[in-house]
Structure formats: C-alpha cells, structure tokens
Amino acid sequence: MALMVGEEIRCLLSRKPLDVSRNILIPLSACRSDASAQTAKKNKRLVSGYVLKNRYLNRFGETVALLALMMSLTAMSIDTILPALAEIAQDLRVQRANDSQLMVSLLIFGMSLGQVIYGPLSDSIGRKPTIYIGFAIYIAGSLLSLTASLFPVMLVGRVLQGLGAAGPRIVTVAIVRDQFEGRAMARVMSVIMSVFIFVPVVAPSFGQAILLVADWRAIFVAFILLALTAVSWFAIRQPETLAPDRRKQFSLRRIGRGVREVLSIRASLGYTIAAGFIFGSFFGYLNSAQQIFQELYGLGVRFSLAFGLIAVSIGCALFFNARMVMRFGMRLLTSRALIGISGLSSVYFIAAWAAGGRPPLWSLMGYLMVAFFGIGFLFGNLNAIAMEPLGHIAGVGAAVVGSLSTLISVPVGILIGQCYNETVLPLTGGFALFGMASVLAIRWTEKRKPVGLRTPP
C-alpha cells in the first residue's frame, strides 16, 4: 500500500485518480531545503507538485538481472541441449534419428499449455506464489529427465520443463508492469529482451562445454542448479508486486471468453495464425539444426559456433526494428519481412535442390542469416498487431494469442523436422511454404488489400 502524507494528497487523488499501489507519494513541500527539492525533482517523478517515487528504482540493475535470468530459462532449456541430442538418443536407444527432435518440440508444447494459465493465475494468487509453482514443475521435469532410462520418460520430463518454464517467462512481464511504467517499463523490457536474445548465442556453447567434461545428464544438473539459483534469488530479494486488493478471482470461464474473443476478431485471429505458421518454420529449424550442422555438414563441436552466429542476425534485426517501427509501422515491416523470407526461401530451395540437397555450407549460412534477420522483425510485431483489438482484455488476450500461436507452431515445427532426410530441402521448403501461408493469412486478415499499402499503426 502507498504511504500517503496529509489530507492534501487524499484530495488530489480523489480529483484525479492514480494507481499508487506500487509507489510512495511524498509532497514536494516535505523537502526541507531548495537543494533537497532540486534533488527530488532530478531523481523522482513529479505529479501535480508531488514526488512520485517508485520504491523499486533504487535496485533497478538487480531487478533487471533477476528478471532477465528467469525469462531466459526457456531459451536455455532448448538451446543448451541441442549439442547433446545425438548422445541422448543413442543412450536412450531411440529407434529413429528424427525422434530425438521431440525433446525440443515437446518442451515448446508444454510451454504453450502453461502460457494461457500462468497469467490469470498470477492475477489471482499473486506473482510470487505463481512463480514458485512454475519453478517447482520445472525442477520436477528436470529431475525426471536427469534420471530417465527410457525415451518416453525423457519426453514427459521435457513437457514438464516447458510447462514449468512458462511460469517465470509469463509472470516476469506482469512483474515488470507492476513495478515500472512508461519509458522505465520500456527500458526494462528492452534490457531483458537483449539478454533473452543473447542466450541462443551462448547456450549451445555452454552445453557443448559441459559435454567436454561430463555426459549429457550433467546438462540437466545445470538446469536444476540454474533454477534453484533463480528461485532463491527471487524469493529473497524480490517483493510481491501485486497487492491483495488488486487481485482477481481465477476463472476458466474468463480464459474461455478470451479464446472466443480472439477467434471472433479477424485481425487477432489472422495475425495469430500467421505467427504460428512462420514461427513453426523457426521451430523446424531448432528441431533439425543439430542434425544439419553436426551430421550433414560434419561440424561436430563447431555446431555451437554456427548456431550462435545465426542467432546474432535475429538480435541485429530486433535492434533495427526498434528504430524502424516508429517510422514505417508494424504492418509494413511485417509484410515485407514475410514476403522476403518466403521469396528468398523459394529461390534457395531450388538452388539447394540443384545441389542435391546439400549446398555449400557458406551459402546455407548466408541464407539462414538473411532469413533470420527477417524473422527478427516478426518476433514482436506479429503479436503486437494481434493484440491491438484486445486492449480491454490485455492480460488474458496476450496469454491466449501466445498460446494459440505456439500450439500452431509446434505441429508445423514437428512436421518440418520429421521430414529431415539428410538434406536441407525440408527446412528451406518449410520456410518457403509456411512463409507464403503466413502472407496469405495476413492478406485474408486485411480483406485482401495489399498489406504494405495500408496505413501503418
């Protein structure tokens, strides 16, 4: 609860309501000297002559570091294990080589199930209890995978890992929204996303480094230690950010209404489908990257370097998108990126087919870096456009859009990955086919008008 000083503040708040549940209001007159008043003006926000001090600003750096660590848990759980897929498959006697990809796909599937639950749950019981539930499920899944001697048991553990990791990832955004506003919130999310994008660059190398000194089970030990570190840090240093009087009763009916609303609004449904198709192609890459680089091209331990280099192109695109979106608009950038990805992939598919399905490594790297540069423009923009008509149900709407798009992406990614035949044709063909499907979904959404010619938001 806010600490309010004097009847004047109560009168001010009654005339112009403010959400002060996260803040401490101090009258400017309480500053004893001109010097202290100037300091207050410099370091705190002023609202109608009062100092509005966010109680969390004094440990901004620690808060960002903690939330970035929790949000990166999903990416770490996917990318760190990629160099070990072949070793795990051999140890657990997997019959078909492509089945090892399910360790990636089913974690993402578990995450999609959790996305739609954790947001409303945290609005009901608070942020911290929800985070604890997520970490508990994640650690249980990690322990199950660590001790697995059968492949189906490993897959169940991976589903639980994804289901648990969705908690910290989803609730982290709510915690940021509770603590910061306006430009401060944008700053926090920018830093967190920078760390989040940096993870795929280093995570495969981290996994490869573990394999140099231990077997694949040590990677799951590292996951458990990482989760225990994060949840302990969170429990000790992060206060609850949702006051009891701001909580809402958990209701499956409310989630169901959100699903129905997303399905009934053309813009939300169309862009959710488009996101599902193109990100499904991206998941197809995650599923088959280890086989392509380590086995088809024989990179061995150098796989992590190639994977990280390609991931850098996504980070560069996010950097440029932040500057270009205000000038050109989300719709124009999204449509141009999708058209570029599908067109480039179609051309490269033909070139790869002419090369017997195994084009030179340098050309594949170049193609993927350009294609993933385009995907970087889609990560935030597609979901943002889908969310535009859902402002009145923003929390549930974000959960539903994220969950539905991921539920579409998972089978698309599995399809592309399971079609792997010791060539790059399934991957490049998947990007071409589902890139065009995303373009068509947007054309349908925009009532067949050229997307790039519409007024950008």
Phi, psi and omega in degrees: 000150181284147174266113184250135184248114172088155179293333181300322180293319179297321178294317179300314182292328179289330179279325182224091187300139175229148174276100184252016183293343181257357193231170175242122180263129180230127178294141181299331180294343180288343176289122192287337183220165178300323181297316180291326177296318179296321178296319179298317180297325183285323190259348184228162179277145179252132177233108177051044177087004179243149177274123179253101186257121175283125187290350183259353186294335183291342177233046183303311183299317180294320179299314180297316181298316180296312182293324177296320178298316182292321182288334182277358184300321180295310180298320178299320183292334179274306192281329181294329186275347185305314180296344184262359186301315182295319180295319178296316180299319179292318183292325181265010174057050176289132187284314181255133184301322182291342181293339178298337179296336182297339177293336174273312186298318185285334172296316178296322177299315177300320178297321181294327178291322182286332185304320187280348184261317192295322181300302177300325179295319180292331175291339184265311186254356181106161184288314187294313178300323180294318177300317180299319178299314180300314179296322179298316179295318181298314180295321177299316177296322178295319178296321179296317178292322181300320185264003185294136172244354177236145183297318178301325178294319175302317182293321176298318178298322180291323176298317179294323176300314180295318179298319180287317182295336178297331181299300177302323182294314184285315186287335176304317179297320178294322179296319177298316180296326178292323190266332187229158180222159171056230184294328178297319178295317178299321179295314180299312182295326178296316180294316180298316180293328177298316177294318181301319179286332180290333183302311180299340179287322187253338187299314178299323177294323177297315177296319179296322178296321177296319181293338179288338183240350182207178178270184188295335181295334178296334177295320179287330172298318178298321177300316181295315180297320178297316180295317179295321177297313182295314184289327177292314177301314180298316183294323184279320192252340184260116177285162173295132185255354180247108181295149181304325183284356178254005184274154182239149180292134178290134184212120174294331178297322178295320177295318178299321177296323177296318178298314181297321181292318178298318181290336183268346180261118188303315183296315181295315181295314184297314181286334173293318177296316179300317178297319180299318181294308186288323178286337172297322175296321178296318177294328174299323175295314179301321181295320189253359184300317182298317180293320182294310186279317183281323187259308183293316181258359173064034181285336179060233183290345179281357178305317183298327179291316179296317180298316180294322180297319179293323180295331180299325181296328177293316178299321178297319180296319178298323178297313181288326180299320181301331181267327185275334186294328180289335182270318187255341180090155183293320185294318180295313180296320181295313182294318180294320179295316180295316178298318179297316181296312182293321178294312179299319181294323178296315180295316183290329176301316179296317179296319180292321177297319178295334179268015178076021179084000180226076179291167178303146183300320182298324180288322177296316179299316179298315179299312183294322180294321178290315180297319181285336171298319175295321180296327178301330177285345185264337188307307181270327189291318182298313179294323180296319179292319178298330183276347185308314181279003188249024182301329182285345175228048191304314183296305179294322180300316179297319179296317182292314180299314179297317182292315181295317180296322179289322177296331173285320184295322186299307179296327176297315179296320178296318180301311181296316181294318182289343176276358181302128185226036181066028170221170177266006184296317178300321181292309182292322177294324177296316177298319180294312184293309184280339170295316177293325177297323177294319177300316180294323178297321179288322177299318177296318181299318182272019175060041174069009176277149177302120187300317185292344182265356179281158180294120181293147181289000000 
